[in-house]
Amino acid sequence: MVYPAQPPPKIGAKIGAKIKEVLPAARTGAWSELVDGRVEVAGVVLDKADFEMRMITDEGVAAEPIARGLGLAVLDTAFDALLQAEGWARDFVRLVQTARKDAGLTVTDRITLTARLSSPLADAVKLHAAYVGGETLSISMDLDSEPQGHRVEDEIDGHKLVFALKKAA
């Protein structure tokens, strides 16, 4: 849906007291576009220089006009469970990489990972185990044991987690 944005402050000098009717009408979408591209709001005709069009979209959708209004870019910003799981796996990798650095490991050191993760995080890490293992150089990943080694406690999206890593023998 498209609504004209709030007209600029200088419009008050042009339309006078009608501004008290024009501003609320423009905000609620009570306007009509004329054939010549001008807009009529609350009985007042606004020239193209007196307003700008703004996209207002539903939740989960972003849209912006492109090429001076000749086109429209629309992006679905909603995410599903698979995207959420991938994001959590990537966040877990980031935490492990930080822990590797804090533990003084080199970039080529192989590690073993033990973790205690909440169910949704554990499911995400299991689903993306190959990615997590490859990115962190983990030769083993145990998500059911008490974390042993360089220990980290943190959270991802409110889900608490504890993991530990050790340099692999």
N, C-alpha and C positions, 0 to 999 in steps of 0.2 A: 504494500500500500504506500502511496506517496502523499505527503502533506507539505504545504509550503512552510518553510521555517519561519520563526518569528521575524517579522520585518525589522530592518535596522532602526535604531533610535531616531535617525534623521527623518524617518517617515512621519513622525508626529508633527513636524513643521508643515508637511505637505497636506496631511489629512485632518489635522486639528483634533477636535473632540471625538471624532469617529474612531480614533485609535483605541478607545475603551471597548468598542464593539469588534474591531478588526482583529486585535490580538487574540482574544479568546476564540473567535470563530476560526482563525487560522490554526490554532493549536488543536482544535477538535475536528478539523477536516471539513468544516462547513464552507467550502469554496468551490468555484467552478473555473475551469480553464476555458478561455475564449479562443476562438479560431486563430487569432493573431499571436497567441502565446502569452498574452497577458492573463491575469487572474482576477476574478471578482470575488471579494470577501466582504460579507456584511454590507452589500450594496456599494462597495468602494472598488473601483478598478485600479489594480496595481500594475505598473509597468514592470517589465522584466528586471530592471535594475532595482526594483523595490522589494524583491523577495528572492529566495532561493528555494529550490525543491529539496526535500529531505526524504530519505527512504525510512519507513518504519516497518519492521518485519516482525513476524511471529518469532517466538523463542525457538532457538535452534537453527535459525536461518539468518545469514548476514547478506546484505545486498548493497551495492554501490553503483551508481550510474557511471558509465565510461564514455569516452569520446564525445564529451559535451552533450550527454543525454541520448546519443544515438544507439547506445547499447547498455546492457545491464549485466554485471557480474554477480552471480548468486552462489553462495557457499553454504552448504549444509554443515552446521557446526555441532549438530547432535552427535553423540557417540554411543556406541553399543558396548555390550559386555566384552566382546573380543578386542575392541580398541582400548577399553579400560585395562584389560589384562596385559596387553602389550605395553601400555604406559607404565603400569606397576612394575613389570619386568625390567623395563629400561631404568626406572627409578632405583630398583634394587641393584642393578649393575652399577649405577652411579655411586651408590653407597659403598658397594664392595670395592670399587676402584679407589675411592677416597680412603677406605680402610687399608688397602694395599699400600698406598703411599704413606699413610700414617705409621704403618708397621715397618717401614723402611725397606720394602721389597723392591726389586728392580722390575722393569717392565716385562722382562722375559721369565721371571720366576713363576713356576707352576704352583698352584695352591690347592688345598682341600678346604671345602666350605661345610660348616655345620650351622644349622639355623633352626629357630623356633619362630614360625610365622603364623599370623592369623590365617584362618581357612581361605579367605579370598586371595590373600597374597600368596599363600602356598600354592593354590591352584594356578595362579598366574605364572609363578616361577616354574612350576612343573610343565605347564603348557609351552613355555618358551625356554625350556631347559637347555636346548642346544645353543640358543643365542646367549643365554646367561653364561654357560660354560665356556663358550668360545670367546666372549668378550672379556671374561675375568681370568682366563687361563686356568679354570678349575678342572682338576683331573677327577674329582669326586665332589658330589653335592648331597649331603644328608640333611633332609628337612625334618627328620623325626627324632634327632638326638639332641642332648644338651650341648650347646655351643662350647667348643674347646679351642683355645688359641687366642689370637688378638680379637677381643670381644667388642662388639658394637651394639648399642641399644638406640633405636630410633623409631620413627614411624613414617608411614607413607599414607597420605590421605586419611589420617586418623587411625590407621591400623598399626598397632605396636608390633615391633619385630626385634628379635635379638639374633645376631649371627656372629660367627667367629671364623677366622681364617688362619691357616698355618701354611708355611712354605712346605710344599710337597717334598718328600725324601727322594 
